[in-house]
Amino acid sequence: MSANSPVGQADYDAIVIGAGFSGLYILKRLRDIGLSVRLYEAGGGVGGAWYWNRYPGARTDSDSMIYAFSDWFDKDLVKEWSWSERYSTQPELEQYFNWVTEKLALREHIEFNTRLASAVFDETSSLWTLTTEAGVKATTRFFIPAVGALSKPNIPELRGMDRFRGSAHHSAEYPSEGIDFDGLRVAVIGNGATGVQIVPEVAKQARSVVHLIRSPYHLVPGRNHVLTDDEVKETQSNITEIFDHSRTTFGSFPYDFVGAALDLSPEDRRAEYQKSWDQGGFTFLFLFADVLASKEANDTTMEFLQEKIRALIKDPETAALVTPTDPWLTKRPPLDHGYYASLNRENVSVVDIRSNPIATVTENSLLLHDGTEHEIDVILFATGFDSYTGSLSAIDIRGRDDVALTQRWADRPRNYLGLMSAMFPNMFMLYCGPYNPAPFTNGPSLIEQQSEWILQWIEHLQINGYASIEPRESAEEKFFAHHSEIANATLIPQTASWWTRAAPSYEGAHRLVMSWAGGFPEYRRLCDEAAAGALDDFVLQPAR
């Protein structure tokens, strides 16, 4: 243990789980303040989601310049890396993570191919004992799962799957050597951000692609392009200001709302929609401040998007199949990197499996409920993840009184700021806890905010001789009430998605919203308020 530590001897001051953006950030910063740190990574390399998700077409939906570590992480590093495209591909992102890891000598602190099985808190020593799936144990004072909210694959159980003679892969378990689709018949199941990236890429090579979808998503154009030297130089010369500005906006991106949709005339409103559509990217998500709360305002966005879909897709029946009816922004909107155009190809078809579900899988086909048969050689599951709780529940986490996290969260998750949970001292859920703002913010910006907040508390405990910290249950309820008040004032509870959970009896709402929807500045305010002295929200245990 480090100097001034008031508790018993541990193997490490902190153990971090996961080597994505969040894990690498907190690893480096914990090392900066002189703590002994170990990081467990289940995979064979760094990158987190960008190590596992190697599927065709995988790329970020956030602009490369902002989807990166900022000067909070390292003042020199931020100006040394140049992105090649507006939206980075998976290979380039993996290259970036490896470059950062080598540049900052982080690899020596990481144990690869190490999956955590359990984490158990001991009240006598105020230490966590972590056990890997290989049976190796280690003790630590601070336990920091940085496992991501979207890392446990959700694979549907299809009848007859065991007799399928072709190959089947979830997008997060795609073979690193790739697949030669030449001449193959491919089924892509699922149409969130992953599915709409896979289809256009596979369609370029495969004999046929059938895209099986349940509920379509709104897409807005990405307008990806190779960055020019001038664009790279301009970004690098202004990168500190870009990050500083981003921390003040609703989504922590370098752009924010232009106003309210209903304050404009129909002509001016349409002009703003068209301008943002032409620009591409997430500017369209953060265009008008009232569309997430006002059905009338939301309908103006829906009308514009539906018109675009009809114009882009030649076949009216196909266009209807991929036109959403859920309100805009109540599900995570992917960017369009060629999906709508791919639906005009002769070798691509779309099937609605909500009205006509998959009945069974045969040796070489998918048989639908109405008897329709689609002969296939490959199944690609773009069916998402067990969001928010799945990554954490995959680990047997036990806090005070041997209470399991899954037990305490049996009816609904309980935590404070999406970061800590009562009865689990010194456990910080970095970028993976329910009710955090991840879906509505730029990931690296949120990770930095949460990491620095965690570091403040760790240093507070070190300096003042406390053994542990955890939130009070009353603080959790206060935060949850604030979260719910904001979420239920939006249209989000109207839609079933990975942002929500079924909760028919919950305070009149149809669904429990799992994502903080109050914007990045308000979330930062709550974090700053807590760090500045809201000690009534915490139980700080003195050293014995």
DOPA-889494 format. One line per field, with one value per residue (C-alpha): x, y, z; residue in three letters; residue number from 1. Coordinates in Angstrom, 1 decimal, always signed. Layout:
REM residues N
X: (X; ...)
Y: (Y; ...)
Z: (Z; ...)
r: (ALA; ...)
k: (NUM; ...)
This chain:
REM residues 544
X: (+0.0; +1.1; +2.2; -0.5; -2.8; -4.8; -5.8; -4.1; -1.7; -3.1; -1.5; -2.5; -4.0; -6.4; -7.4; -9.1; -11.2; -11.2; -8.6; -10.9; -11.0; -12.2; -9.8; -6.7; -7.6; -8.1; -5.0; -2.8; -4.2; -4.0; -0.4; +0.1; -0.9; +1.5; -0.8; +0.1; -2.4; -3.2; -5.6; -7.3; -8.4; -10.3; -9.1; -5.7; -5.2; -6.2; -9.2; -12.2; -15.1; -12.7; -10.7; -13.8; -15.9; -14.0; -17.1; -17.2; -17.8; -17.0; -16.3; -17.1; -20.1; -18.4; -16.0; -12.5; -11.1; -13.3; -13.5; -10.1; -8.2; -8.0; -5.4; -6.8; -5.2; -1.9; -1.1; +1.5; -0.2; -3.3; -1.3; +0.8; -1.9; -3.5; -6.7; -7.1; -10.9; -13.7; -15.0; -12.3; -12.4; -12.0; -8.4; -7.3; -8.9; -7.1; -3.9; -4.5; -5.1; -1.9; +0.0; -1.2; -0.4; +3.1; +3.7; +2.7; +4.2; +0.8; +1.2; +3.4; +0.4; -2.0; -2.8; -4.3; -6.5; -7.6; -11.3; -12.6; -14.9; -15.7; -15.0; -15.7; -15.4; -14.1; -15.3; -12.5; -9.7; -11.7; -10.2; -11.6; -10.5; -10.7; -10.6; -10.0; -11.6; -8.2; -8.5; -5.8; -6.6; -5.5; -6.4; -7.0; -8.3; -10.1; -12.1; -12.8; -14.9; -14.5; -16.3; -18.5; -22.3; -22.2; -19.8; -21.9; -23.2; -27.0; -27.4; -31.0; -31.8; -33.1; -34.8; -32.7; -29.5; -27.6; -28.2; -27.1; -24.2; -23.0; -21.1; -22.7; -21.0; -22.1; -20.7; -18.6; -17.2; -16.3; -13.3; -10.1; -9.0; -12.2; -14.6; -14.5; -18.2; -17.7; -20.5; -22.1; -25.7; -25.7; -28.3; -27.8; -30.1; -30.6; -30.5; -29.1; -25.8; -24.0; -26.4; -26.6; -22.8; -22.5; -25.0; -23.5; -20.0; -21.1; -23.3; -20.3; -19.0; -21.8; -24.1; -27.1; -27.8; -31.1; -31.5; -33.9; -35.2; -37.7; -37.9; -36.1; -33.9; -33.6; -30.4; -28.7; -25.9; -22.3; -20.7; -17.4; -14.4; -10.6; -9.3; -7.1; -3.7; -5.3; -8.2; -5.8; -3.6; -6.6; -7.9; -4.6; -4.0; -7.4; -7.8; -7.7; -10.4; -12.5; -12.4; -13.0; -16.1; -17.3; -17.4; -20.0; -22.5; -25.5; -23.8; -20.2; -19.7; -18.2; -21.7; -25.0; -28.6; -29.4; -32.7; -36.2; -37.9; -41.3; -39.8; -39.1; -41.3; -41.8; -39.5; -36.7; -37.0; -36.7; -33.6; -31.9; -32.8; -31.4; -28.2; -27.5; -28.4; -25.9; -23.2; -23.7; -22.9; -24.3; -25.1; -28.5; -29.0; -28.3; -30.1; -33.3; -33.6; -37.4; -37.6; -37.0; -39.7; -42.3; -44.3; -45.2; -41.5; -40.5; -43.1; -41.3; -38.1; -40.0; -41.6; -38.2; -36.5; -39.4; -39.3; -35.5; -36.0; -38.6; -36.2; -33.2; -34.8; -36.3; -38.7; -41.6; -42.2; -38.6; -38.7; -41.7; -40.0; -37.1; -39.1; -39.4; -42.6; -41.0; -40.3; -37.0; -34.2; -36.0; -33.6; -29.9; -29.7; -26.9; -25.1; -25.7; -22.4; -24.1; -27.0; -29.9; -28.0; -27.3; -31.0; -31.2; -28.9; -30.4; -28.6; -30.1; -33.5; -35.2; -37.5; -39.7; -39.3; -41.6; -44.7; -43.1; -40.6; -38.0; -39.6; -36.6; -33.1; -32.5; -29.2; -28.9; -31.8; -34.0; -37.6; -40.0; -43.4; -45.4; -43.3; -41.0; -37.5; -34.3; -31.3; -28.1; -24.5; -23.6; -25.6; -24.3; -25.9; -26.1; -28.3; -26.6; -25.7; -27.2; -26.9; -26.0; -26.3; -25.1; -21.4; -21.5; -23.8; -21.4; -19.0; -20.0; -19.7; -20.4; -20.3; -20.9; -22.8; -22.0; -24.8; -24.6; -24.9; -27.5; -29.5; -29.5; -30.4; -33.1; -36.0; -34.1; -30.5; -29.6; -26.6; -25.3; -24.4; -24.1; -20.7; -21.2; -23.6; -24.5; -23.1; -20.2; -17.5; -14.6; -16.2; -16.4; -18.3; -16.5; -18.6; -20.7; -23.2; -26.9; -28.2; -24.9; -25.1; -23.1; -25.8; -26.2; -22.6; -19.3; -17.8; -14.2; -15.4; -17.7; -14.9; -12.6; -15.2; -16.0; -12.4; -11.3; -14.2; -13.1; -9.5; -10.7; -12.4; -9.5; -7.1; -9.5; -9.5; -5.7; -5.1; -7.7; -7.1; -10.4; -10.6; -13.6; -16.4; -19.8; -23.0; -25.9; -29.1; -30.9; -28.4; -29.1; -32.8; -32.4; -30.3; -32.7; -35.7; -33.9; -32.9; -36.5; -38.0; -35.9; -36.3; -40.0; -40.4; -39.0; -40.5; -37.9; -40.2; -42.5; -40.0; -38.6; -34.9; -31.6; -32.1; -35.1; -36.4; -40.0; -41.5; -45.3; -46.0; -43.2; -44.7; -47.0; -44.2; -44.3; -40.6; -37.7; -35.1; -31.6; -29.7; -29.2; -31.0; -30.3; -27.3; -23.6; -23.4; -26.1; -24.3; -21.0; -22.8; -24.0; -20.6; -18.9; -21.5; -20.8; -17.0; -17.1; -18.5; -21.8; -20.5; -24.0; -24.4; -21.6; -20.5; -16.8; -15.4; -12.4; -9.5; -9.8)
Y: (+0.0; +3.6; +5.9; +7.3; +4.4; +3.7; +0.1; -3.3; -4.6; -5.2; -6.4; -3.2; +0.1; -0.2; -2.9; -1.7; -4.1; -3.4; -1.8; +0.5; +4.3; +4.3; +1.6; +3.1; +6.7; +5.8; +3.5; +6.3; +8.8; +6.5; +5.9; +9.7; +10.2; +7.4; +4.5; +0.9; -0.2; -3.4; -3.7; -7.0; -7.3; -10.3; -9.8; -10.2; -6.5; -2.9; -1.0; -2.4; -2.3; -1.5; -4.7; -7.0; -5.4; -6.2; -6.7; -5.3; -1.6; -1.0; +2.6; +5.3; +7.6; +10.4; +12.7; +11.4; +14.7; +14.5; +10.7; +10.6; +11.3; +15.1; +17.3; +16.2; +12.9; +14.1; +17.6; +16.4; +13.3; +15.1; +16.9; +14.0; +11.8; +12.5; +10.7; +9.8; +10.0; +12.0; +8.8; +6.4; +2.7; -0.1; -0.9; +2.7; +3.0; -0.2; +1.2; +4.4; +2.5; +0.5; +3.7; +5.4; +2.3; +2.1; +5.9; +6.1; +2.7; +1.4; -2.2; -3.3; -2.7; -4.8; -8.5; -9.7; -12.7; -12.3; -12.4; -11.5; -14.0; -12.4; -9.4; -9.7; -6.9; -7.7; -5.3; -6.0; -5.1; -2.7; -4.6; -6.2; -9.7; -10.3; -13.8; -14.4; -17.3; -19.0; -18.9; -16.3; -14.0; -10.4; -7.9; -4.2; -1.2; +0.3; -1.8; +0.0; -2.0; -0.1; -2.8; -0.7; -0.6; -2.5; -5.4; -8.6; -9.8; -10.5; -13.6; -14.7; -18.3; -19.5; -22.9; -25.3; -23.3; -26.4; -28.0; -25.1; -26.2; -22.7; -20.2; -17.9; -14.9; -12.1; -8.8; -8.6; -12.0; -11.6; -13.6; -11.6; -13.2; -12.0; -13.9; -14.1; -13.5; -14.0; -16.1; -16.6; -16.0; -13.9; -13.2; -10.1; -10.1; -6.8; -3.2; -0.9; +0.9; -2.4; -3.9; -0.8; -0.8; -4.4; -4.7; -2.2; -3.7; -7.4; -6.6; -5.5; -9.0; -11.5; -13.3; -12.1; -10.3; -10.6; -8.1; -9.3; -6.4; -5.9; -2.1; +0.3; +3.1; +6.7; +7.2; +10.5; +10.8; +10.6; +12.4; +10.5; +11.6; +11.4; +14.3; +16.8; +18.0; +21.4; +19.9; +18.0; +21.0; +23.2; +20.7; +20.1; +23.9; +24.3; +21.0; +22.4; +24.9; +22.3; +20.0; +22.9; +24.0; +20.4; +20.1; +23.0; +21.5; +19.2; +16.2; +17.1; +17.5; +20.7; +21.9; +22.5; +23.4; +26.2; +26.9; +25.3; +23.8; +25.3; +28.8; +28.8; +29.1; +25.9; +27.3; +28.3; +25.1; +23.0; +25.1; +24.2; +20.5; +20.5; +22.4; +19.9; +17.0; +18.2; +18.7; +15.2; +13.6; +14.2; +17.9; +16.6; +15.0; +18.3; +20.7; +21.6; +21.6; +20.8; +17.7; +15.3; +16.8; +18.0; +15.6; +18.5; +19.5; +15.8; +15.3; +18.0; +16.0; +12.8; +14.3; +15.5; +12.1; +10.1; +12.3; +11.6; +7.8; +7.8; +9.8; +7.6; +4.1; +3.3; +0.5; +2.0; -1.3; -1.5; +2.2; +1.6; -1.4; +0.8; +3.9; +4.2; +5.1; +5.6; +9.2; +10.6; +10.4; +7.9; +5.2; +5.6; +7.0; +5.5; +7.4; +6.2; +5.1; +3.6; +1.6; +3.3; +3.1; -0.6; -1.3; -0.3; -3.2; -6.3; -8.6; -7.0; -7.6; -6.5; -8.8; -7.6; -10.3; -8.5; -9.4; -12.6; -13.9; -16.6; -20.0; -22.2; -22.6; -25.5; -26.9; -24.2; -21.7; -19.5; -20.6; -17.8; -18.1; -17.8; -20.6; -18.3; -19.9; -17.9; -20.1; -18.9; -19.8; -17.3; -15.7; -12.4; -11.4; -7.6; -8.1; -5.8; -6.3; -6.9; -3.2; -1.4; -4.3; -7.2; -6.4; -6.0; -9.0; -11.2; -10.7; -12.1; -8.8; -8.9; -6.0; -5.5; -8.4; -10.5; -8.8; -9.5; -6.6; -8.5; -9.1; -5.4; -4.4; -7.2; -4.9; -1.9; -0.6; +1.6; +3.9; +7.4; +9.4; +6.1; +5.7; +4.1; +1.9; +1.7; -1.4; -1.6; +0.5; +1.7; +0.3; +2.9; +1.9; +3.8; +4.4; +1.3; +2.0; +2.5; +6.1; +7.5; +9.9; +7.7; +7.4; +11.2; +12.2; +11.9; +8.8; +10.0; +13.3; +11.5; +9.1; +11.9; +13.6; +10.5; +9.5; +12.8; +12.7; +9.2; +10.4; +13.3; +10.9; +8.5; +11.3; +12.6; +9.2; +9.0; +12.4; +12.3; +8.8; +7.2; +3.5; +3.5; +5.5; +4.6; +6.6; +6.6; +4.9; +8.3; +9.9; +7.2; +7.8; +11.5; +11.1; +8.6; +10.9; +13.7; +11.4; +10.1; +13.6; +14.6; +11.3; +11.1; +14.6; +13.4; +11.1; +8.3; +6.2; +5.8; +3.5; +0.1; +0.1; -0.6; +2.8; +1.5; -1.3; -2.5; -1.0; -0.9; +0.0; +2.5; +5.9; +5.9; +5.5; +2.7; +2.2; +2.9; +5.0; +3.7; +6.7; +10.1; +12.5; +15.8; +16.7; +16.8; +20.2; +19.2; +15.9; +17.7; +20.1; +17.2; +15.6; +18.9; +19.5; +16.1; +16.4; +19.9; +18.8; +17.0; +14.7; +14.0; +11.9; +9.5; +7.2; +7.6; +4.8; +5.8; +3.4; +0.9)
Z: (+0.0; -0.5; +2.3; +4.5; +3.8; +7.0; +6.3; +6.2; +3.7; +0.2; -3.0; -4.8; -4.0; -6.9; -9.4; -12.5; -14.7; -18.5; -20.9; -22.9; -22.7; -19.1; -17.8; -19.5; -18.3; -14.7; -14.7; -15.9; -13.5; -10.5; -11.4; -11.6; -7.9; -6.8; -6.3; -7.1; -9.8; -11.7; -14.6; -15.6; -19.2; -20.5; -24.0; -25.5; -26.2; -25.3; -26.7; -24.8; -27.2; -30.1; -29.3; -29.4; -32.1; -35.3; -37.5; -41.1; -41.2; -37.5; -36.9; -34.4; -34.8; -32.9; -34.8; -34.4; -33.1; -30.0; -29.6; -28.0; -24.8; -24.1; -22.5; -19.1; -19.8; -21.2; -22.5; -25.0; -26.3; -27.5; -30.2; -31.4; -32.9; -36.3; -37.4; -41.0; -41.4; -39.8; -38.2; -37.1; -38.2; -35.7; -36.9; -36.5; -33.1; -32.0; -33.3; -31.3; -28.1; -28.6; -29.4; -26.2; -24.1; -25.4; -25.3; -21.6; -20.6; -19.4; -20.6; -17.7; -15.4; -17.4; -17.2; -20.5; -21.0; -17.4; -16.7; -13.3; -11.6; -8.2; -6.0; -2.3; +0.3; +3.8; +6.4; +8.9; +6.6; +4.3; +1.4; -1.7; -2.7; -6.4; -7.9; -11.6; -13.6; -13.4; -9.6; -9.0; -6.0; -5.3; -2.6; -3.2; -1.5; -4.4; -6.9; -10.1; -12.7; -16.0; -17.9; -20.1; -20.3; -23.6; -23.2; -22.5; -25.8; -26.1; -28.3; -28.9; -28.4; -31.7; -32.0; -34.1; -33.9; -32.9; -36.3; -38.4; -40.6; -41.5; -39.3; -36.8; -35.0; -32.7; -33.7; -30.5; -31.1; -34.8; -35.9; -36.0; -39.2; -40.9; -43.2; -47.0; -47.9; -51.6; -53.0; -49.5; -48.4; -45.2; -42.6; -40.4; -37.4; -35.6; -36.9; -34.2; -34.7; -35.4; -37.9; -40.1; -40.3; -41.2; -44.0; -46.5; -46.1; -46.4; -49.3; -51.4; -51.4; -50.4; -52.9; -50.9; -47.6; -45.8; -43.0; -40.3; -38.1; -35.4; -34.9; -37.2; -36.0; -37.3; -39.2; -40.0; -42.5; -41.3; -44.2; -43.6; -45.5; -45.4; -43.4; -45.3; -43.9; -43.3; -41.4; -39.2; -38.5; -37.7; -35.3; -33.5; -33.2; -31.5; -29.7; -26.2; -26.9; -28.7; -25.6; -23.2; -25.2; -25.4; -21.6; -21.5; -24.0; -23.4; -25.1; -24.4; -28.2; -29.8; -30.8; -29.0; -29.6; -32.0; -30.2; -30.0; -33.1; -32.3; -32.0; -35.7; -38.8; -40.8; -43.5; -41.1; -39.2; -42.3; -43.3; -40.0; -40.5; -44.0; -43.0; -40.2; -42.5; -45.1; -42.4; -41.1; -37.8; -34.3; -34.9; -36.0; -32.5; -30.7; -33.1; -31.2; -27.4; -27.4; -29.5; -26.7; -24.4; -26.9; -29.1; -31.4; -31.8; -32.2; -35.0; -37.0; -36.9; -37.7; -40.7; -42.1; -41.5; -43.0; -46.1; -46.4; -46.1; -48.9; -51.1; -50.4; -50.8; -54.2; -53.1; -51.1; -49.2; -48.1; -47.2; -45.0; -43.3; -42.1; -41.2; -37.4; -35.7; -32.2; -31.4; -32.6; -30.1; -27.8; -29.2; -30.0; -33.5; -35.6; -38.4; -41.9; -43.6; -46.6; -45.1; -46.9; -50.2; -49.7; -49.5; -53.2; -54.2; -55.8; -53.4; -50.2; -48.7; -45.5; -43.4; -40.5; -37.8; -35.4; -37.4; -38.9; -36.4; -36.9; -36.2; -36.4; -37.9; -40.2; -41.4; -44.1; -43.6; -41.5; -41.4; -40.6; -38.8; -42.0; -43.7; -45.7; -45.9; -46.4; -47.4; -45.7; -45.1; -42.4; -39.5; -38.1; -34.8; -34.4; -31.5; -29.0; -25.4; -21.9; -21.3; -18.0; -15.6; -17.7; -17.6; -13.8; -13.1; -15.0; -12.0; -8.5; -6.6; -2.9; -0.5; +3.2; +4.9; +1.9; -0.1; -3.8; -6.2; -8.2; -5.0; -4.1; -7.6; -8.0; -8.5; -9.9; -9.9; -7.0; -7.2; -6.7; -9.9; -11.7; -9.9; -6.5; -4.7; -1.0; +0.8; -1.7; -0.2; -2.3; -5.5; -8.3; -11.4; -14.1; -17.3; -16.7; -14.0; -14.6; -14.7; -16.1; -19.1; -21.5; -24.3; -24.4; -24.2; -25.9; -24.2; -23.5; -22.0; -19.6; -18.7; -17.9; -15.7; -13.8; -13.4; -12.0; -9.5; -8.4; -8.0; -5.8; -3.4; -3.3; -2.5; +0.2; +1.8; +1.6; +3.1; +5.8; +7.0; +6.1; +5.3; +2.9; +1.4; +0.1; -0.6; +1.8; +0.6; +1.1; -1.3; -3.9; -3.6; -3.9; -7.1; -8.5; -7.9; -9.7; -12.5; -12.8; -12.8; -15.8; -17.7; -17.2; -18.6; -21.9; -24.6; -23.8; -21.6; -24.6; -26.4; -25.7; -26.2; -24.4; -22.8; -20.8; -18.7; -18.4; -15.3; -15.7; -12.1; -11.7; -10.7; -13.7; -16.2; -18.7; -18.5; -16.3; -18.1; -17.5; -18.9; -17.4; -19.7; -18.0; -20.0; -19.3; -17.6; -15.0; -14.4; -13.9; -11.5; -9.4; -9.3; -8.4; -5.7; -4.2; -4.4; -2.9; +0.4; +0.2; +3.0; +4.2; +1.1; +2.1; +4.8; +5.4; +7.6; +9.8; +9.9; +12.8)
r: (MET; SER; ALA; ASN; SER; PRO; VAL; GLY; GLN; ALA; ASP; TYR; ASP; ALA; ILE; VAL; ILE; GLY; ALA; GLY; PHE; SER; GLY; LEU; TYR; ILE; LEU; LYS; ARG; LEU; ARG; ASP; ILE; GLY; LEU; SER; VAL; ARG; LEU; TYR; GLU; ALA; GLY; GLY; GLY; VAL; GLY; GLY; ALA; TRP; TYR; TRP; ASN; ARG; TYR; PRO; GLY; ALA; ARG; THR; ASP; SER; ASP; SER; MET; ILE; TYR; ALA; PHE; SER; ASP; TRP; PHE; ASP; LYS; ASP; LEU; VAL; LYS; GLU; TRP; SER; TRP; SER; GLU; ARG; TYR; SER; THR; GLN; PRO; GLU; LEU; GLU; GLN; TYR; PHE; ASN; TRP; VAL; THR; GLU; LYS; LEU; ALA; LEU; ARG; GLU; HIS; ILE; GLU; PHE; ASN; THR; ARG; LEU; ALA; SER; ALA; VAL; PHE; ASP; GLU; THR; SER; SER; LEU; TRP; THR; LEU; THR; THR; GLU; ALA; GLY; VAL; LYS; ALA; THR; THR; ARG; PHE; PHE; ILE; PRO; ALA; VAL; GLY; ALA; LEU; SER; LYS; PRO; ASN; ILE; PRO; GLU; LEU; ARG; GLY; MET; ASP; ARG; PHE; ARG; GLY; SER; ALA; HIS; HIS; SER; ALA; GLU; TYR; PRO; SER; GLU; GLY; ILE; ASP; PHE; ASP; GLY; LEU; ARG; VAL; ALA; VAL; ILE; GLY; ASN; GLY; ALA; THR; GLY; VAL; GLN; ILE; VAL; PRO; GLU; VAL; ALA; LYS; GLN; ALA; ARG; SER; VAL; VAL; HIS; LEU; ILE; ARG; SER; PRO; TYR; HIS; LEU; VAL; PRO; GLY; ARG; ASN; HIS; VAL; LEU; THR; ASP; ASP; GLU; VAL; LYS; GLU; THR; GLN; SER; ASN; ILE; THR; GLU; ILE; PHE; ASP; HIS; SER; ARG; THR; THR; PHE; GLY; SER; PHE; PRO; TYR; ASP; PHE; VAL; GLY; ALA; ALA; LEU; ASP; LEU; SER; PRO; GLU; ASP; ARG; ARG; ALA; GLU; TYR; GLN; LYS; SER; TRP; ASP; GLN; GLY; GLY; PHE; THR; PHE; LEU; PHE; LEU; PHE; ALA; ASP; VAL; LEU; ALA; SER; LYS; GLU; ALA; ASN; ASP; THR; THR; MET; GLU; PHE; LEU; GLN; GLU; LYS; ILE; ARG; ALA; LEU; ILE; LYS; ASP; PRO; GLU; THR; ALA; ALA; LEU; VAL; THR; PRO; THR; ASP; PRO; TRP; LEU; THR; LYS; ARG; PRO; PRO; LEU; ASP; HIS; GLY; TYR; TYR; ALA; SER; LEU; ASN; ARG; GLU; ASN; VAL; SER; VAL; VAL; ASP; ILE; ARG; SER; ASN; PRO; ILE; ALA; THR; VAL; THR; GLU; ASN; SER; LEU; LEU; LEU; HIS; ASP; GLY; THR; GLU; HIS; GLU; ILE; ASP; VAL; ILE; LEU; PHE; ALA; THR; GLY; PHE; ASP; SER; TYR; THR; GLY; SER; LEU; SER; ALA; ILE; ASP; ILE; ARG; GLY; ARG; ASP; ASP; VAL; ALA; LEU; THR; GLN; ARG; TRP; ALA; ASP; ARG; PRO; ARG; ASN; TYR; LEU; GLY; LEU; MET; SER; ALA; MET; PHE; PRO; ASN; MET; PHE; MET; LEU; TYR; CYS; GLY; PRO; TYR; ASN; PRO; ALA; PRO; PHE; THR; ASN; GLY; PRO; SER; LEU; ILE; GLU; GLN; GLN; SER; GLU; TRP; ILE; LEU; GLN; TRP; ILE; GLU; HIS; LEU; GLN; ILE; ASN; GLY; TYR; ALA; SER; ILE; GLU; PRO; ARG; GLU; SER; ALA; GLU; GLU; LYS; PHE; PHE; ALA; HIS; HIS; SER; GLU; ILE; ALA; ASN; ALA; THR; LEU; ILE; PRO; GLN; THR; ALA; SER; TRP; TRP; THR; ARG; ALA; ALA; PRO; SER; TYR; GLU; GLY; ALA; HIS; ARG; LEU; VAL; MET; SER; TRP; ALA; GLY; GLY; PHE; PRO; GLU; TYR; ARG; ARG; LEU; CYS; ASP; GLU; ALA; ALA; ALA; GLY; ALA; LEU; ASP; ASP; PHE; VAL; LEU; GLN; PRO; ALA; ARG)
k: (1; 2; 3; 4; 5; 6; 7; 8; 9; 10; 11; 12; 13; 14; 15; 16; 17; 18; 19; 20; 21; 22; 23; 24; 25; 26; 27; 28; 29; 30; 31; 32; 33; 34; 35; 36; 37; 38; 39; 40; 41; 42; 43; 44; 45; 46; 47; 48; 49; 50; 51; 52; 53; 54; 55; 56; 57; 58; 59; 60; 61; 62; 63; 64; 65; 66; 67; 68; 69; 70; 71; 72; 73; 74; 75; 76; 77; 78; 79; 80; 81; 82; 83; 84; 85; 86; 87; 88; 89; 90; 91; 92; 93; 94; 95; 96; 97; 98; 99; 100; 101; 102; 103; 104; 105; 106; 107; 108; 109; 110; 111; 112; 113; 114; 115; 116; 117; 118; 119; 120; 121; 122; 123; 124; 125; 126; 127; 128; 129; 130; 131; 132; 133; 134; 135; 136; 137; 138; 139; 140; 141; 142; 143; 144; 145; 146; 147; 148; 149; 150; 151; 152; 153; 154; 155; 156; 157; 158; 159; 160; 161; 162; 163; 164; 165; 166; 167; 168; 169; 170; 171; 172; 173; 174; 175; 176; 177; 178; 179; 180; 181; 182; 183; 184; 185; 186; 187; 188; 189; 190; 191; 192; 193; 194; 195; 196; 197; 198; 199; 200; 201; 202; 203; 204; 205; 206; 207; 208; 209; 210; 211; 212; 213; 214; 215; 216; 217; 218; 219; 220; 221; 222; 223; 224; 225; 226; 227; 228; 229; 230; 231; 232; 233; 234; 235; 236; 237; 238; 239; 240; 241; 242; 243; 244; 245; 246; 247; 248; 249; 250; 251; 252; 253; 254; 255; 256; 257; 258; 259; 260; 261; 262; 263; 264; 265; 266; 267; 268; 269; 270; 271; 272; 273; 274; 275; 276; 277; 278; 279; 280; 281; 282; 283; 284; 285; 286; 287; 288; 289; 290; 291; 292; 293; 294; 295; 296; 297; 298; 299; 300; 301; 302; 303; 304; 305; 306; 307; 308; 309; 310; 311; 312; 313; 314; 315; 316; 317; 318; 319; 320; 321; 322; 323; 324; 325; 326; 327; 328; 329; 330; 331; 332; 333; 334; 335; 336; 337; 338; 339; 340; 341; 342; 343; 344; 345; 346; 347; 348; 349; 350; 351; 352; 353; 354; 355; 356; 357; 358; 359; 360; 361; 362; 363; 364; 365; 366; 367; 368; 369; 370; 371; 372; 373; 374; 375; 376; 377; 378; 379; 380; 381; 382; 383; 384; 385; 386; 387; 388; 389; 390; 391; 392; 393; 394; 395; 396; 397; 398; 399; 400; 401; 402; 403; 404; 405; 406; 407; 408; 409; 410; 411; 412; 413; 414; 415; 416; 417; 418; 419; 420; 421; 422; 423; 424; 425; 426; 427; 428; 429; 430; 431; 432; 433; 434; 435; 436; 437; 438; 439; 440; 441; 442; 443; 444; 445; 446; 447; 448; 449; 450; 451; 452; 453; 454; 455; 456; 457; 458; 459; 460; 461; 462; 463; 464; 465; 466; 467; 468; 469; 470; 471; 472; 473; 474; 475; 476; 477; 478; 479; 480; 481; 482; 483; 484; 485; 486; 487; 488; 489; 490; 491; 492; 493; 494; 495; 496; 497; 498; 499; 500; 501; 502; 503; 504; 505; 506; 507; 508; 509; 510; 511; 512; 513; 514; 515; 516; 517; 518; 519; 520; 521; 522; 523; 524; 525; 526; 527; 528; 529; 530; 531; 532; 533; 534; 535; 536; 537; 538; 539; 540; 541; 542; 543; 544)
